[in-house]
Amino acid sequence: MRTKRTRGYIVETAKEFELNASQVQEVAESMFRFTADVMGEGNRVLLDFHEIRLMKWGVFKVKPGRRKHFERIRDEKSNNTRK
């Protein structure tokens, strides 16, 4: 729980549904963990990364600048192995 306001929402929701605050926090954080896991499964060598859409939150994907960063790292590694 990062902010006081977030903690308030979690406690309020926990009371409303008669749950522990830790249970509500686990549910709230699960979609972000899932998103990170799915995006982390991408292939940095082939630069093949998954996109994920969370309803009412938007589409999450690797930004073009980050893709270029991985491409640069890949190219540097391949150039170093050739020498």
KEKE-3310 file (N, C-alpha, C; in steps of 0.2 Angstrom, whole numbers, plus 5000, padded with zeros to 4 digits):
npx = (5004:5004:5000:4992:4979:4976:4978:4966:4956:4957:4955:4942:4935:4938:4930:4917:4915:4917:4930:4948:4960:4972:4968:4960:4970:4978:4970:4969:4982:4985:4982:4991:5003:5001:5000:5014:5020:5016:5021:5034:5037:5041:5052:5068:5078:5073:5065:5051:5037:5024:5007:4995:4978:4969:4953:4945:4957:4967:4979:4994:5010:5027:5036:5042:5055:5060:5061:5070:5081:5083:5086:5098:5106:5106:5112:5125:5130:5130:5140:5151:5153:5158:5170)
npy = (4994:5010:5023:5034:5036:5025:5015:5018:5016:5002:4997:5002:4995:4982:4982:4984:4972:4962:4957:4953:4966:4963:4953:4960:4969:4959:4955:4967:4970:4959:4960:4968:4962:4950:4957:4961:4949:4943:4952:4951:4939:4940:4940:4945:4944:4941:4952:4951:4955:4954:4961:4967:4969:4978:4979:4994:5000:5000:4997:4988:4989:4986:5000:5009:5015:5008:4995:4998:5000:4987:4981:4988:4983:4969:4970:4975:4964:4954:4959:4960:4946:4942:4947)
npz = (5000:4995:4997:5008:5005:4996:5005:5013:5004:5003:5016:5018:5007:5012:5024:5019:5012:5021:5023:5026:5026:5020:5011:5002:4997:4991:4980:4973:4969:4961:4948:4943:4945:4937:4924:4924:4924:4912:4902:4905:4899:4887:4872:4872:4863:4850:4850:4853:4861:4872:4872:4883:4888:4899:4905:4906:4910:4901:4887:4889:4885:4878:4876:4862:4863:4873:4867:4857:4865:4870:4858:4854:4865:4861:4848:4852:4860:4850:4841:4850:4851:4839:4837)
capx = (5000:5009:4998:4987:4972:4976:4976:4960:4952:4958:4952:4935:4933:4938:4924:4911:4914:4919:4937:4954:4963:4977:4965:4958:4976:4981:4966:4970:4989:4986:4981:4997:5008:4999:5003:5021:5022:5014:5025:5041:5038:5043:5059:5072:5083:5069:5061:5044:5034:5016:5003:4990:4973:4965:4947:4945:4964:4970:4983:5000:5015:5034:5037:5047:5061:5063:5062:5076:5086:5084:5089:5105:5110:5107:5117:5131:5132:5132:5146:5156:5155:5161:5177)
capy = (5000:5015:5030:5034:5036:5018:5011:5020:5012:4995:4996:5003:4989:4976:4982:4983:4965:4958:4953:4956:4971:4959:4949:4965:4971:4954:4955:4973:4970:4953:4961:4971:4956:4947:4961:4961:4942:4942:4956:4948:4933:4942:4937:4951:4942:4942:4958:4949:4956:4953:4967:4965:4974:4977:4982:5001:5002:5002:4992:4989:4986:4988:5006:5009:5017:5002:4990:5000:4998:4980:4980:4990:4978:4963:4971:4975:4957:4950:4962:4957:4939:4941:4950)
capz = (5000:4994:4999:5013:5001:4994:5012:5015:4999:5004:5022:5016:5004:5016:5028:5015:5010:5027:5022:5029:5022:5016:5006:4997:4994:4986:4974:4970:4966:4957:4940:4941:4945:4931:4919:4924:4922:4905:4898:4906:4896:4880:4870:4871:4857:4844:4852:4853:4867:4872:4874:4887:4889:4906:4904:4909:4912:4894:4884:4892:4880:4878:4872:4856:4866:4877:4862:4854:4870:4869:4851:4855:4869:4857:4843:4855:4861:4844:4839:4854:4850:4832:4838)
cpx = (5004:5007:4993:4980:4971:4974:4969:4955:4952:4954:4944:4932:4933:4932:4918:4910:4916:4925:4942:4957:4969:4974:4963:4965:4979:4977:4968:4977:4989:4986:4988:5003:5007:5002:5010:5024:5021:5019:5032:5042:5041:5050:5063:5077:5079:5065:5054:5041:5027:5013:4998:4985:4969:4959:4947:4952:4968:4975:4990:5005:5022:5034:5042:5054:5064:5064:5069:5082:5088:5088:5096:5109:5111:5112:5124:5134:5134:5139:5152:5158:5158:5168:5182)
cpy = (5006:5022:5029:5033:5029:5014:5012:5016:5005:4993:4997:4997:4983:4976:4981:4975:4960:4954:4956:4961:4968:4955:4954:4968:4966:4954:4961:4973:4964:4955:4965:4966:4952:4950:4961:4954:4941:4946:4954:4942:4934:4940:4943:4950:4944:4949:4957:4950:4956:4960:4964:4971:4973:4982:4988:5003:5004:4996:4994:4985:4989:4995:5006:5011:5011:4996:4992:4999:4991:4978:4982:4985:4971:4964:4971:4968:4953:4953:4960:4950:4938:4943:4944)
cpz = (5000:4997:5005:5010:4999:5000:5014:5011:5001:5011:5021:5013:5008:5021:5025:5013:5015:5025:5026:5024:5017:5010:5000:4993:4989:4980:4970:4966:4961:4950:4938:4941:4939:4925:4918:4922:4915:4900:4899:4902:4888:4879:4868:4865:4851:4845:4851:4860:4867:4874:4878:4888:4895:4905:4909:4912:4906:4892:4887:4887:4881:4874:4867:4859:4870:4872:4858:4859:4870:4863:4851:4859:4865:4852:4846:4857:4855:4841:4843:4853:4844:4833:4840)
residu = (MET:ARG:THR:LYS:ARG:THR:ARG:GLY:TYR:ILE:VAL:GLU:THR:ALA:LYS:GLU:PHE:GLU:LEU:ASN:ALA:SER:GLN:VAL:GLN:GLU:VAL:ALA:GLU:SER:MET:PHE:ARG:PHE:THR:ALA:ASP:VAL:MET:GLY:GLU:GLY:ASN:ARG:VAL:LEU:LEU:ASP:PHE:HIS:GLU:ILE:ARG:LEU:MET:LYS:TRP:GLY:VAL:PHE:LYS:VAL:LYS:PRO:GLY:ARG:ARG:LYS:HIS:PHE:GLU:ARG:ILE:ARG:ASP:GLU:LYS:SER:ASN:ASN:THR:ARG:LYS)
# end
